[in-house]
Amino acid sequence: MSPCPTCASLHKEKKNIVNNLQYQNTRITDLTTTIRTRNQEINRLNERIHNQSKKITDHEKTLKTRKDKIVELEKECVRLWRMAYGVCGAILVVVACLWLVVLGR
């Protein structure tokens, strides 16, 4: 005995709905896997960004320290230059005085 046409139609529609739901479930599973994979990639990239940011901060500190050292060395050079200039001036004064003494004889 075959089912009535309405029941057969409903059974076919039910089968189509079940197949469609199974397909949609498979798609959702695939998309969930893709999302997890992408999230892992994003997390790795965020970790790299964080590490690079730390390195940049460390380099900035190093550069600041070096710049401060250069400024200190420049100040020391200026001080030594002034001291040398003063010594040369004093030597010139002594030479000039000796010259005058020699000429004055």
FENNORLIN-V512581 format. One record per backbone hydrogen bond with DSSP energy under -0.5 kcal/mol. CO is the residue of the C=O (numbers start at 0). NH is the residue of the N-H. Records with the same first field share a line. If there is no record, write none. Layout:
CO: NH + NH
This chain:
3: 7
4: 8
5: 9
6: 10
7: 11
8: 12
9: 13
10: 14
11: 15
12: 16
13: 17
14: 18
15: 19
16: 20
17: 21
18: 22
19: 23
20: 24
21: 25
22: 26
23: 27
24: 28
25: 29
26: 30
27: 31
28: 32
29: 33
30: 34
31: 35
32: 36
33: 37
34: 38
35: 39
36: 40
37: 41
38: 42
39: 43
40: 44
41: 45
42: 46
43: 47
44: 48
45: 49
46: 50
47: 51
48: 52
49: 53
50: 54
51: 55
52: 56
53: 57
54: 58
55: 59
56: 60
57: 61
58: 62
59: 63
60: 64
61: 65
62: 66
63: 67
64: 68
65: 69
66: 70
67: 71
68: 72
69: 73
70: 74
71: 75
72: 76
73: 77
74: 78
75: 79
76: 80
77: 81
78: 82
79: 83
80: 84
81: 85
82: 86
83: 87
84: 88
85: 89
86: 90
87: 91
88: 92
89: 93
90: 94
91: 95
92: 96
93: 97
94: 98
95: 99
96: 100
97: 101
98: 102
99: 103
100: 104
101: 104
